[in-house]
Amino acid sequence: MTPEEKKRKRTRTKIVIKRQLPFYGLMLPGFICLAIFCYLPLPGILVAFKDYNWKDGIFGSDWMNPIWKNFEFFFVSDVAGRVTFNTIFYNVIQLVLGPVLAITVAVLLNEIRGKVSASIYKGAILLPTFISWVIVQYIMYALMNPGRGILSSVFGMDINFYMEPSYWRFIMPLIYLWKGFGYNSVLYVAAISGINTDYYEAAELDGASRWQKIKHITLPLLKPTFVILTLLAIGNIFKGGAGDWQGFITATNNSGMLYPTTDVIDSYVYRALRTLNDYGMSAAASLYQSVVGFVLVLVTDRIIHRIDPDSSML
């Protein structure tokens, strides 16, 4: 490469960086948060293999003997199979029904022509996402309180929901779908708004109906967004509530009678940590969840790559 070509290349690089500088600025806060909360704590993985104590810290604490002893806490416990099944069960339901509900709502929102009406509807469906689990607990208790709840006093349903675990196989998925579909719907609405309107205009000239435009234009072009959100959800499939496990404790009033159907890995580890105060066991369970989630993401992405290389992330 001649000196003149090198100079032109440096000039082009500077121009590109200058053009992209505002986008780098927008990316910076997210990158800082990612570095602080995701990468800096990585040395804490060692806690899963150590007899951790506060005095000696992560690097000074003794290694476990055998080194996998902290993992035995979870794998040899009597409830390991139950909490693993519950965790996968609830996440698979969200993985299947969540995108269907979110895409349906997003398409319906996109069909609303009034800007004010669309904004009101978007705010209404997004509101549950920002309601804390404590408020959800009060709402659930007001609905299902035996004797004084709305279902009991108004509809005459004489059921003590907090003593009957079988009902929560349906209640918990409904709660999580209600809280989560609004956020994902907004993401899909943003993806729809980025679709080139020329496609719709050309389809309209060809006499396509509204349903045909949705079927042949909107849904196929939502595939990249769907793939990304699905991969992220699969990464959390071993975490209660797709990573948001507090609902399994607060919404159920932490009732021991409901553990057979509402106890997930995170809630079980949380109770064990409070009882035993053993950080090594908690770290081991978290590492197990993360490794399995990571492997599932890689496997799923490779499957997607074989089916449609343009939609895969790696």
C-alpha atoms as one frame of an Amber mdcrd trajectory, in Angstrom:
protein
   0.000   0.000   0.000   1.433   3.352  -1.060   1.689   6.326   1.342  -1.083
   8.062  -0.586  -3.416   5.085  -0.193  -2.631   4.879   3.531  -3.452   8.569
   3.894  -6.793   8.146   2.086  -7.621   5.135   4.260  -6.901   7.096   7.468
  -9.041   9.959   6.179 -11.964   7.625   5.430 -11.623   6.054   8.884 -11.742
   9.476  10.556 -14.834  10.423   8.549 -16.611   7.199   9.523 -15.727   7.639
  13.212 -16.929  11.254  13.111 -20.246  10.188  11.598 -20.704   7.383  14.122
 -19.637   9.462  17.145 -23.217  10.351  18.255 -24.137   6.655  18.169 -21.080
   5.768  20.242 -22.230   8.385  22.746 -25.671   6.787  22.951 -24.061   3.376
  23.404 -21.672   4.517  26.153 -24.103   4.504  29.167 -25.293   0.990  28.312
 -21.723  -0.204  27.826 -20.695   1.245  31.211 -23.626  -0.484  32.954 -22.784
  -3.742  31.182 -19.154  -3.507  32.260 -19.966  -2.647  35.891 -22.763  -5.142
  36.505 -21.828  -8.011  34.147 -18.071  -8.096  33.599 -16.548  -6.686  36.786
 -18.350  -9.287  38.986 -17.001 -12.204  36.886 -14.261 -13.073  39.438 -17.142
 -13.935  41.772 -17.488 -17.197  39.817 -14.677 -18.504  42.028 -17.031 -18.381
  45.026 -18.835 -21.429  43.577 -15.675 -23.486  44.132 -14.538 -22.030  47.474
 -15.399 -22.172  51.148 -16.123 -18.457  51.074 -15.860 -16.207  54.111 -15.958
 -12.425  54.377 -12.650 -12.128  56.215 -10.471 -13.733  53.521 -12.499 -12.575
  50.528 -12.877 -14.274  47.163  -9.206 -14.890  46.462  -8.166 -15.652  50.049
 -10.843 -18.217  50.890  -9.915 -21.905  50.789 -10.895 -24.114  47.876 -13.595
 -26.691  48.575 -12.544 -30.318  48.968 -13.717 -31.792  46.679 -13.914 -28.699
  44.497 -17.489 -29.436  43.344 -18.862 -29.792  46.867 -20.962 -26.597  46.651
 -22.821 -28.065  43.686 -23.863 -31.094  45.729 -26.154 -28.816  47.758 -28.489
 -28.505  44.786 -28.046 -31.736  42.863 -28.410 -34.129  45.807 -31.338 -32.289
  47.426 -34.774 -33.938  47.418 -36.406 -31.014  45.608 -33.854 -30.589  42.786
 -36.039 -32.362  40.238 -39.165 -30.490  41.286 -37.718 -26.976  41.155 -35.929
 -27.730  37.869 -39.179 -28.940  36.304 -41.091 -25.894  37.586 -38.426 -23.538
  36.259 -38.426 -25.074  32.780 -42.234 -25.424  32.737 -42.945 -21.738  33.389
 -40.228 -20.501  31.057 -41.341 -22.728  28.177 -44.881 -21.377  28.532 -43.556
 -17.819  28.379 -41.277 -18.752  25.493 -44.225 -20.081  23.469 -47.109 -17.789
  24.433 -45.154 -14.587  25.116 -44.060 -13.847  21.516 -47.489 -14.810  20.124
 -49.236 -12.368  22.448 -46.638  -9.617  21.983 -46.620  -9.833  18.164 -50.428
  -9.918  18.026 -50.721  -6.800  20.177 -47.938  -5.055  18.229 -49.680  -5.703
  14.902 -52.986  -4.446  16.310 -51.305  -1.310  17.669 -49.711  -0.678  14.299
 -53.155  -0.740  12.688 -54.362   2.139  14.890 -54.143   5.273  12.776 -54.764
   7.927  15.444 -51.483   8.976  17.088 -53.150   9.946  20.366 -55.097   6.688
  20.570 -51.984   4.651  19.742 -49.993   6.437  22.463 -52.729   5.801  25.026
 -52.905   2.106  24.169 -49.116   1.754  24.246 -48.976   3.375  27.673 -51.779
   1.140  28.946 -50.145  -2.124  27.855 -46.709  -0.995  29.048 -47.952  -0.010
  32.516 -47.917  -3.544  34.044 -44.196  -3.815  33.281 -43.469  -1.009  35.741
 -45.779  -2.233  38.504 -43.652  -3.651  41.316 -44.164  -7.184  42.547 -45.294
  -5.832  45.913 -48.211  -4.074  44.215 -48.936  -7.242  42.237 -49.041  -9.120
  45.543 -51.692  -6.723  46.894 -53.719  -7.022  43.677 -53.581 -10.815  43.813
 -54.535 -10.847  47.485 -57.469  -8.507  46.822 -58.667 -10.881  44.117 -58.064
 -14.232  45.807 -58.262 -13.548  49.533 -60.500 -16.337  50.892 -63.723 -14.891
  52.279 -63.022 -11.226  51.494 -61.490 -11.286  48.017 -63.313 -10.233  44.867
 -63.508 -13.787  43.523 -64.998 -14.979  46.802 -67.353 -12.143  47.741 -68.543
 -11.174  44.245 -68.372 -14.403  42.246 -68.906 -16.828  45.113 -65.718 -18.834
  44.485 -65.105 -20.462  47.863 -61.488 -21.463  47.149 -58.459 -20.822  49.318
 -56.001 -20.249  46.475 -53.070 -19.868  48.860 -53.588 -23.419  50.094 -54.220
 -25.060  46.705 -51.012 -25.394  44.644 -52.718 -26.876  41.562 -54.309 -23.556
  40.552 -50.953 -21.779  40.385 -49.867 -23.771  37.343 -52.231 -21.417  35.488
 -52.056 -18.322  37.689 -48.287 -17.745  37.533 -48.030 -17.882  33.708 -50.942
 -15.445  33.449 -49.255 -13.024  35.853 -45.948 -13.115  33.995 -47.605 -12.800
  30.584 -49.610  -9.815  31.850 -46.498  -8.122  33.208 -44.203  -8.877  30.285
 -46.165  -8.737  27.040 -46.388  -4.923  27.003 -42.632  -4.394  26.956 -42.085
  -6.943  24.186 -45.015  -5.508  22.229 -43.361  -2.092  22.211 -40.162  -3.684
  20.875 -42.108  -5.304  18.055 -43.938  -2.030  17.343 -40.555  -0.326  17.001
 -39.470  -3.069  14.589 -42.663  -2.658  12.548 -42.182   1.110  12.348 -38.757
   0.468  10.788 -40.228  -1.500   7.879 -40.002   0.374   4.578 -43.468   1.703
   3.680 -42.750   1.062  -0.001 -43.518  -2.610   0.598 -47.008  -1.782   1.846
 -47.649   0.690  -0.962 -46.601  -1.847  -3.593 -48.804  -4.508  -1.988 -51.737
  -2.095  -1.903 -51.310  -1.372  -5.614 -51.455  -5.131  -6.221 -54.770  -5.254
  -4.368 -53.516  -6.939  -1.190 -55.866  -6.895   1.777 -54.813  -5.762   5.238
 -54.424  -9.356   6.409 -52.330 -10.239   3.351 -49.987  -7.315   4.054 -49.596
  -8.468   7.651 -49.024 -12.089   6.620 -46.602 -11.507   3.741 -44.791  -8.312
   4.813 -45.070  -7.523   8.527 -44.622 -10.993  10.022 -41.683 -12.102   7.812
 -39.814  -8.846   8.466 -40.289  -9.268  12.229 -38.242 -12.472  12.131 -34.876
 -10.865  13.131 -36.449  -9.222  16.191 -38.236 -12.456  17.072 -34.999 -14.458
  16.825 -33.058 -12.060  19.072 -35.766 -11.929  21.758 -36.194 -15.712  21.613
 -32.469 -16.322  22.048 -32.417 -13.976  25.044 -35.398 -15.815  26.541 -33.744
 -19.201  25.980 -30.672 -17.921  27.823 -32.890 -17.375  30.872 -34.818 -20.630
  30.587 -33.204 -22.006  33.785 -34.071 -18.856  35.716 -37.477 -18.356  37.294
 -39.754 -16.000  35.380 -37.190 -15.558  32.584 -34.820 -13.984  35.076 -37.472
 -12.110  37.082 -38.086 -14.662  39.829 -39.374 -12.340  42.575 -42.957 -13.037
  41.554 -42.687 -16.636  42.727 -42.114 -15.341  46.256 -44.155 -12.136  46.480
 -47.214 -13.016  44.364 -47.637 -16.283  46.276 -47.137 -14.655  49.692 -44.236
 -17.121  50.000 -46.754 -19.760  51.053 -45.104 -23.082  51.802 -48.237 -24.913
  50.647 -47.625 -23.667  47.098 -44.005 -24.830  46.803 -44.859 -28.004  44.823
 -45.960 -25.867  41.849 -44.386 -22.435  42.416 -40.921 -23.201  43.762 -38.257
 -22.525  41.104 -34.467 -22.752  41.273 -33.991 -19.086  42.169 -36.592 -19.019
  44.939 -35.222 -22.268  46.390 -31.652 -20.939  46.396 -32.868 -17.648  47.887
 -34.496 -19.426  50.831 -31.466 -21.667  51.285 -29.158 -18.643  51.310 -31.279
 -16.910  53.953 -31.362 -20.068  56.069 -27.784 -21.351  55.686 -26.013 -18.087
  54.796 -23.756 -20.090  52.452 -22.673 -17.934  49.510 -20.758 -20.767  47.869
 -23.902 -22.835  47.412 -25.792 -19.861  45.987 -22.959 -19.062  43.575 -22.806
 -22.707  42.457 -26.517 -22.754  41.595 -26.231 -19.442  39.719 -23.210 -20.698
  37.767 -25.112 -23.853  36.855 -28.014 -21.757  35.523 -25.723 -19.451  33.556
 -23.697 -22.241  31.941 -26.802 -24.179  30.887 -28.406 -20.994  29.538 -25.249
 -20.114  27.600 -25.038 -23.577  26.046 -28.723 -23.482  25.083 -28.263 -20.101
  23.381 -25.307 -21.406  21.360 -27.145 -24.590  20.346 -30.294 -22.682  19.381
 -28.298 -20.145  17.393 -26.533 -22.916  15.470 -29.888 -24.507  14.653 -31.181
 -21.140  13.428 -28.006 -20.682  11.389 -28.615 -23.993   9.608 -32.220 -23.042
   8.825 -31.676 -19.364   7.974 -28.064 -18.070   8.160 -29.169 -14.431   7.890
 -31.216 -14.650  11.107 -28.545 -16.132  13.386 -26.548 -13.957  15.764 -23.166
 -15.710  15.475
